[in-house]
Amino acid sequence: MRPLSPTIICPMPAATKDAGKKIEALREKIRRHEHLYYVLDQPEISDTEFDRLMQQLKDLEAEHPSLVTPDSPTQRVGGKPREGFVKVPHSSPMLSLDNTYNEEELRNWERRVHELSGRSDVDYVCELKLDGMSLALLYEEGKLVRGVTRGDGSVGEDVTLNVRTVHSVPLSIDREKLRKAGIPLNFEARGELLMPTAAFRKLNEERERNGLPTFANPRNFTAGTVRQLDSSVTAQRRLDFFPYFLLANGRTYFERHWETLTALEKAGFKVNPNRKLVHSMDEVWRFIQQWEEKRDSLPYEIDGIVVKVDRTALQDELGFTGKAPRWAIAYKYAARAGITKLENVRWQVGRTGKLTPVAELAPVAIGGTTVRNATLHNMDEIERLGVKIGDWVQVERGGDVIPKVAKVVEDKDHPRGHKTFVMPEKCPECGTKVVRTEGEVDYRCVNANCPAKLRETILHFASRGVMNIDGMGEALVNQLTDRGLVKNVADIYKLTKDDLLSLERMGDKSAQNILDEIENSKKLPLERAIYGLGIRMVGERTAQFLAEHFGSMEALEQAGAEELQNVNEVGPRIAESIVEFFSIPANRKLIERLRDADLTMTGKKKERGTKLAGKTFVLTGTLVRYTRDEAKKMIEDAGGKVTGSVSKKTDYVVAGVDAGSKLDKAKELGVEVIDEKEMERLAG
Ligand code: IVH
C-alpha cells in the first residue's frame, strides 16, 4: 500500500462551493434533456433553450476550470441532429486520410510503411480520390437496411430514404450473387457519394433560372442533396455511389483490398474502374501523373489519388495515427490555378435579370485551356476578396465548372491595382434601375424587355418544358435577336416565313417546321405561358399552381400579394416577385400581345374541396402512412395550404417520426399538433 501523504486540509471557498452546486444541477438538467432528445425522442424544450443551458454551463465552467469533469456534457463533442435525421453510431470509425502534395512526401510515406512493416515488397492499390462525401451502406440478408453519412467519423446521420433513390446503390442483392462474390449476407459497403459534373451544371443552371441560390461545387451540392428531408428531391438529382470498402462486423472482410473491389463489383456495385494494383512506388507515381492529365475527361470531379496498402494483415500491422490510417495516403492534385491580371469587370445580365460580375482577365493557360473570363459571383464576394481592377489574381478551375477568382495575389512582382468598381445603379444593357430585394445578395434588372435578358428569356420560353418550340435553339435565337426580328417573346408569333428565310442556313422546309412549331405552342395550357414569362421564383410547379388557382392570366395579373399567398407554395417573397412583375407596364403590354397572338390565356380552375379552406398546415418529421407529396396533395385537394415554416398563422402541424424544431415551435406558439390519422380525418 502506498504510504498516505499528510492530508492538507484546504477548505473550498464558499463561492466555489456554490458554483459547484449550480454546475452539478445544470449538468443534471442538461443530461435529462439529452436523454429526452436522443434516447426517447421526446424533447420538452426547444433547441434554443437547450443551447442556452449548455452555454450557461460552459460559462460557469470557464469561470471555475477546477470544477470541469470528464463526464460533463460540455466535454462531449457533437451536436443535435437536424430535424428528421437520426444519429447512428458507425460499426467502426470512418476515417479520413493524410494528404501529400509532391513526390517527395509520397516517397517518405512509402519509407515509413517499409520501416514499420519491416518489408520492402509491398503491393499498393491506386484509386481515384473522388470529390464527393463518404457514406456507409449497411446490408442485412443482402438487403439495404441503412445508409449513414460520415458525420464526425464515429456517429453519422441516417439518410436511408435518400440513399435508396440513388440508382447505383443496389437495394437488394440475391444470396447466390453474394455467395459467388464471396461476400457474407450481412455486410457494410463504404464509399463515395457524388454528383456527376453534368448533373451539377444542369441543376445549378435550373436553380439560376428559377432565381434560387446556386451551389459552389458538386461536393456541396451532394451534401445538400443527401440531407434533403424530402427524398423525392434527392431522387431528381442523380447522385452516384462508388464503394471502396467492405466490412463485416466492423472489420475489413477480405485479405486484400484488391479482392474487396473485385468482390463488390461482382455483387453489382458500381466500383470505379479506374483503379490499379501495383507493385512499386514508381508505378504509383505513373498512375498519379497519368490521371492528372486525364482528369478533365472524367464525368465527375477528382481531387487526387488514394494509395492503399493492398494486404489487410499489413494494414492491421500499420494501424492508425489520430484519425487517419498509416496504410493509406492521399496524393492531392494542386487546384488547377493560374495567376493573371484582372483587366476589367463587366456585368452580365441573366434571364432573371441577375447581374453577375465577370472578371475579364489577361489570357492564362490553366489545365490545358485558356481562361479569359472568371466569375466574381456577387458584390459580397468582391468585398470579401477586396479585389480591384489592375490586381493580380489567382484563378481556379475545377472540371467543367466556370473558373473563379480565388484570391488577390500581392508581392513585389505583383503590385496591387487601384481602380475600384461598384455595382452599377442602372442595368448596363437597358438603363433600368437595378433593384436589390431586401435580404438578398443579388441585384437585378426588372425590365422584361431588357436586351441582355432577351436572348436568355427567349431560349427559356422556347425550351421543351415551356412552349416547346423545337428548332428554336441558341443559333436561331442569336440571329433573330441580332437582326432585331425578335425583341420580346411576343415577336416570335409575328415571324413570317420570309423573316426566317432571310436567316443563314435556313431552307424552306426548316422555316415551315419552325412556323408549325410556333403555331402548335399556342395550344399549350395556361401554366406554360405563365412559366414562360420568366417571373423570378416562378418555376414550373408554381406556374401550375397559379394557373389552377386563378384560371386565367387576367385574374393572375390583377391578384394582390395577399391573394397570391393563398396559392400553394406561394409565400410572401414569391408573391412580391409576381406583383412586382405585373406592376411594370412593359410586362403588361407583353401579355396583351401574347393574348392578341392567340396564346392560351385561360385554363380550368381546379375545383378544390372546401373542408380545409383557409387552413394552413406544416408537415414535419417522417410521415409513415403517406409520402410528403401525397400528404400535401390530400391537404391541397381539400382546399388547405401547406407551408414550410411554423408561425402564428399556422393552423395545424402534422408531426411524423423524428419531428424536431418545428414541433418545438408549434408547442411554443400553441399551434395544434396532429398526427397523420387526424390529418386524414380533417381532409375527409
Ligand atoms: S479511403 C480510411 N478511397 O476522401 C480511408 N477515400 O480525404 C478513408 N475519398 O473521407 C477513405 N475517394 O470521403 C478513400 N478512393 C477513395 C476515396 C476516398 C474519395 C474521400 C473520402 C474520405 C476523404 C479523405
Boltz pocket constraint, residues with backbone or C-beta under 6 A from the ligand:
constraints:
  - pocket:
      binder: B
      contacts: [[A, 95], [A, 96], [A, 97], [A, 127], [A, 128], [A, 129], [A, 130], [A, 131], [A, 132], [A, 133], [A, 134], [A, 191], [A, 192], [A, 244], [A, 306], [A, 325], [A, 328], [A, 330]]
      max_distance: 6.0
